[in-house]
């Protein structure tokens, strides 16, 4: 290791030691750290579309436009006709009944999965395409392009027929997915505890619910397994 790198590590270690020796700092004492979050910054991340279509954006596309985009940016992985290529998913899988029967019997269903039998709601398909596709350039499609591609993918999956009707939020909300009844959406929040920022355990006795060994660090009173 060079002297310059050793000096850098020593400096980092000294700074860390000073930080630790200073003890905990109350949140109200911290100033001039970070920058305020702007509405623009939030908007760039607040793009989640829910199963019922909530938060679908303005805009629209057509199946004709979707076909053009799909052939240029999607077919290389998913096949020109949605048949799947190079191990990537196909758009049209086995019929619903065949897929369910195969799953119940414990068969490997990967090869017969498709939008028609492995997707519960069209709005979340739009969400996935807009945020993650195409694979080599995720989130590069505009809202309008995402509507067009979503509609065309639904067409390839034989969920909808060919139409000249604009593919927009209302259209996507009204698409009936073949497997919708097989999906259950849990409306409960992730947690229901009150947030606590300080003195969270005042007057309470901490109870250890479980113990484990993680790598070389033991959590709780456990005896580490002996290694040969």
C-alpha positions in Angstrom: 0.0 0.0 0.0 1.4 3.5 -0.9 2.1 6.1 1.8 -0.6 8.3 0.3 -3.3 5.6 0.7 -2.1 4.8 4.2 -2.4 8.5 5.1 -5.9 8.6 3.6 -7.0 5.6 5.6 -5.4 7.1 8.8 -7.3 10.3 8.2 -10.6 8.5 7.7 -10.0 6.5 10.9 -9.3 9.6 12.9 -12.4 11.3 11.6 -14.5 8.2 12.5 -13.0 8.1 16.0 -13.8 11.7 16.6 -17.4 11.2 15.3 -17.8 8.2 17.7 -16.3 10.1 20.7 -18.7 13.0 20.2 -21.6 10.7 21.0 -25.2 10.8 19.5 -26.4 14.1 18.1 -30.0 15.2 18.4 -31.8 15.7 15.1 -32.6 19.4 16.0 -28.8 20.1 16.4 -28.0 19.1 12.8 -28.0 22.0 10.4 -26.7 22.7 6.8 -26.7 19.0 5.9 -28.3 18.0 2.5 -30.6 20.0 0.4 -34.4 20.5 0.4 -36.3 18.0 -1.8 -37.9 19.8 -4.7 -41.3 18.9 -6.2 -39.5 18.1 -9.5 -37.3 15.6 -7.7 -40.3 13.9 -6.1 -42.2 13.9 -9.4 -39.4 11.9 -11.1 -39.8 9.1 -8.5 -43.5 9.3 -7.9 -44.5 7.2 -10.9 -46.0 4.1 -9.3 -49.2 3.0 -11.0 -51.5 0.8 -8.9 -53.6 -2.2 -9.9 -56.8 -0.2 -10.1 -55.2 2.4 -12.4 -54.6 5.0 -9.8 -51.7 7.4 -10.9 -51.9 6.5 -14.6 -50.6 9.6 -16.4 -52.2 11.7 -19.1 -51.5 10.7 -22.6 -52.3 8.0 -25.2 -51.0 5.9 -28.0 -52.3 3.6 -30.7 -51.6 -0.1 -31.5 -50.0 1.0 -34.8 -47.5 3.1 -32.9 -47.0 0.4 -30.4 -46.2 -2.1 -33.1 -43.5 0.2 -34.5 -41.9 0.7 -31.1 -42.2 -3.0 -30.2 -40.4 -4.1 -33.4 -37.6 -1.6 -33.0 -37.0 -2.0 -29.2 -38.7 -5.1 -27.9 -38.7 -7.8 -30.6 -35.0 -8.5 -30.2 -35.8 -10.1 -26.8 -39.4 -11.0 -26.9 -39.7 -12.1 -30.5 -41.3 -10.4 -33.5 -44.6 -12.0 -32.7 -44.2 -12.1 -29.0 -43.0 -15.7 -29.0 -40.0 -15.0 -26.8 -36.3 -15.1 -27.9 -32.9 -15.8 -26.4 -34.6 -17.0 -23.2 -36.6 -13.9 -22.6 -40.3 -14.1 -21.8 -43.0 -14.6 -24.4 -46.1 -12.4 -24.6 -48.6 -15.2 -25.3 -48.4 -18.1 -22.9 -50.6 -21.2 -22.5 -54.3 -20.8 -22.1 -55.5 -19.9 -18.6 -56.9 -23.3 -17.8 -53.8 -25.2 -19.0 -51.5 -22.9 -17.0 -53.5 -23.3 -13.8 -53.6 -27.1 -14.2 -49.9 -27.2 -14.7 -49.2 -25.0 -11.7 -51.5 -27.2 -9.5 -49.7 -30.3 -10.6 -46.3 -28.9 -9.7 -45.0 -28.6 -13.2 -42.4 -26.0 -14.2 -44.5 -23.3 -15.8 -41.7 -20.9 -16.8 -41.9 -22.0 -20.5 -45.7 -21.4 -20.7 -45.9 -18.1 -18.9 -47.2 -15.1 -20.7 -49.0 -11.8 -20.2 -52.3 -13.6 -20.7 -51.8 -16.1 -17.8 -49.2 -14.5 -15.5 -50.4 -10.9 -15.1 -53.3 -9.8 -13.0 -54.0 -6.2 -14.0 -53.3 -4.1 -17.1 -52.4 -0.9 -15.2 -49.4 -2.6 -13.5 -48.3 -3.9 -16.9 -48.1 -0.3 -18.0 -46.2 0.6 -14.9 -43.6 -2.1 -15.5 -43.2 -1.3 -19.2 -42.7 2.4 -18.5 -40.3 2.0 -15.6 -38.2 -1.0 -16.7 -38.4 -1.4 -20.5 -36.7 -1.8 -22.9 -34.2 -3.8 -21.0 -31.2 -2.0 -22.4 -32.7 1.5 -21.8 -35.2 1.3 -18.9 -37.5 4.3 -18.4 -36.6 5.7 -21.8 -40.2 5.5 -23.2 -42.5 8.5 -22.9 -45.9 8.2 -21.3 -47.5 8.1 -24.8 -45.0 5.4 -26.0 -45.7 3.4 -22.9 -49.4 3.4 -23.6 -48.8 2.4 -27.2 -46.5 -0.5 -26.3 -48.7 -1.7 -23.4 -51.6 -1.9 -25.8 -49.6 -3.7 -28.5 -48.3 -6.2 -25.9 -51.9 -6.9 -24.7 -52.7 -7.5 -28.4 -49.9 -9.9 -28.9 -51.0 -11.7 -25.7 -54.5 -12.0 -27.2 -56.0 -10.1 -24.2 -57.4 -7.5 -26.6 -58.2 -7.5 -30.3 -56.9 -5.0 -32.8 -58.5 -1.6 -32.4 -58.0 1.9 -33.7 -59.2 3.3 -30.3 -56.7 5.3 -28.4 -54.9 3.4 -25.7 -55.1 5.7 -22.7 -55.7 5.5 -18.9 -59.4 4.8 -19.3 -58.7 2.1 -21.9 -56.1 0.4 -19.7 -58.3 0.5 -16.6 -61.1 -1.3 -18.5 -59.0 -4.2 -19.8 -60.1 -7.5 -18.3 -57.1 -9.7 -17.7 -57.8 -13.4 -18.0 -56.1 -14.1 -14.7 -57.4 -11.2 -12.6 -59.5 -13.4 -10.4 -56.4 -15.4 -9.5 -54.7 -12.4 -7.9 -55.4 -11.0 -4.5 -54.5 -7.4 -3.6 -53.8 -6.8 0.1 -54.9 -3.3 0.9 -53.4 -3.2 4.4 -50.4 -0.8 5.0 -47.0 -2.3 5.4 -46.9 -1.4 9.1 -49.3 0.1 11.6 -46.9 1.1 14.3 -46.5 4.7 15.4 -43.2 6.3 14.4 -40.8 6.9 17.2 -37.7 9.1 16.9 -36.3 9.2 20.4 -36.8 7.6 23.9 -38.6 4.8 22.1 -37.9 2.3 24.8 -38.4 4.6 27.8 -40.0 2.5 30.6 -40.0 -0.6 28.5 -38.0 -3.7 28.9 -36.5 -4.9 25.7 -37.3 -8.5 25.0 -35.1 -10.7 22.6 -37.5 -12.5 20.3 -34.8 -14.5 18.4 -31.2 -15.2 18.1 -29.0 -15.8 15.2 -25.4 -16.0 13.9 -24.7 -13.7 10.9 -21.2 -14.3 9.5 -18.8 -13.8 12.3 -21.1 -11.6 14.4 -23.4 -13.3 16.9 -26.7 -11.7 17.7 -28.0 -12.5 21.2 -26.5 -15.1 23.5 -25.6 -17.8 21.1 -22.7 -20.2 20.7 -21.1 -20.0 17.3 -20.8 -23.2 15.4 -17.2 -24.6 15.4 -15.5 -24.7 12.1 -13.2 -27.5 11.0 
